[in-house]
């Protein structure tokens, strides 16, 4: 799997949840369960990715604290 952003993972979760709802409405309960599980897994993956994104410094930023001169 290529590198996902948390937003992309959340989009997958929403898409899987929508498909699960459509499957359940069409009485495909077994398939709906699979898509619900995929939606939950994508949501959890988005959470993990978001935590990682918070910890990773943005381009141009240093992960160390900035030293400010005290006058």
C-alpha positions as CSV (number, residue, x, y, z in Angstrom):
1,X,0.0,0.0,0.0
2,X,1.4,3.4,-0.9
3,X,1.7,6.2,1.7
4,X,-1.8,7.4,2.8
5,X,-2.6,10.6,4.5
6,X,-5.1,10.6,7.4
7,X,-7.6,12.5,5.2
8,X,-7.4,9.8,2.5
9,X,-7.9,7.0,5.1
10,X,-10.9,8.9,6.5
11,X,-12.3,9.1,3.0
12,X,-11.9,5.3,2.6
13,X,-13.7,4.8,5.9
14,X,-16.6,7.0,4.7
15,X,-16.8,5.3,1.4
16,X,-16.8,1.8,3.0
17,X,-19.5,2.9,5.4
18,X,-21.6,4.2,2.6
19,X,-21.3,1.0,0.6
20,X,-22.1,-1.1,3.7
21,X,-25.3,1.0,4.2
22,X,-26.3,0.4,0.5
23,X,-25.5,-3.4,0.9
24,X,-27.6,-3.6,4.0
25,X,-30.5,-1.8,2.3
26,X,-30.3,-4.4,-0.6
27,X,-30.3,-7.3,1.9
28,X,-26.7,-8.3,1.4
29,X,-26.0,-8.5,5.1
30,X,-22.9,-10.7,4.9
31,X,-21.2,-8.3,2.4
32,X,-22.4,-5.3,4.5
33,X,-20.6,-6.8,7.5
34,X,-17.4,-7.0,5.5
35,X,-17.6,-3.3,4.4
36,X,-18.4,-2.3,8.0
37,X,-15.3,-4.0,9.2
38,X,-13.3,-2.4,6.4
39,X,-14.7,1.0,7.4
40,X,-13.7,0.5,11.0
41,X,-10.2,-0.7,10.0
42,X,-9.7,2.4,7.8
43,X,-10.9,4.7,10.6
44,X,-8.4,3.2,13.0
45,X,-5.7,3.4,10.4
46,X,-6.6,7.1,9.9
47,X,-6.2,7.6,13.6
48,X,-2.7,6.0,13.6
49,X,-1.7,8.1,10.6
50,X,-2.9,11.3,12.2
51,X,-0.9,10.6,15.3
52,X,2.2,10.0,13.2
53,X,1.5,13.2,11.2
54,X,1.3,15.2,14.5
55,X,4.7,13.9,15.6
56,X,6.5,14.3,12.3
57,X,7.9,17.8,11.8
58,X,6.5,19.8,8.8
59,X,9.0,20.6,6.0
60,X,11.3,23.4,7.2
61,X,10.6,22.9,10.9
62,X,13.0,21.4,13.3
63,X,11.8,18.8,15.7
64,X,14.0,20.4,18.5
65,X,12.7,23.3,20.5
66,X,13.6,26.7,19.2
67,X,16.1,28.5,21.3
68,X,15.0,32.1,22.0
69,X,17.4,34.7,23.2
70,X,16.6,35.9,26.7
71,X,17.3,39.6,27.1
